[in-house]
Amino acid sequence: MSNLFDKTTDALATSMKMRQIRHSVTASNIANAETPHYHAKKVDFENALSAALDMDGTKGLSTSNKDHFAIGSTPVTEADIYDNPDIVLNNDGNTVDLEKEMSALAENSILYKSALQLINKKMASLKYAISESR
């Protein structure tokens, strides 16, 4: 995002992007719950989010000379998607646990909506501050 917004707004926006990825993966798992030999996918959400945010700047390296390359300055916005190792194999070779996936989808939806509401509140306060200065 631009420098117009603070770190909190950037963090919320990044969280929403990651939650969209998690929603897609979970929805795909639910859709393939009856597909033989389908292996449920999992998103490495927390590590990807912390790497993307880098709120304290410890993951990025600083340079002492303008000719040096800036390493770690570009935030990671993609999460790792891999086969879920925590699931038991069913008789048909499918590894989707429908109850866990549905609860994960509901939790993710609630957290996405709460991040959206927080961004809306921040935008409303900016709008209020701009309108009051006239």
PyMOL commands that set and color helices and strands:
alter all, ss='L'
color gray80, all
select helices_A, chain A and resi 7-31+45-53+98-132
alter helices_A, ss='H'
color red, helices_A
select strands_A, chain A and resi 41-44+80-83
alter strands_A, ss='S'
color yellow, strands_A
deselect
rebuild
show_as cartoon
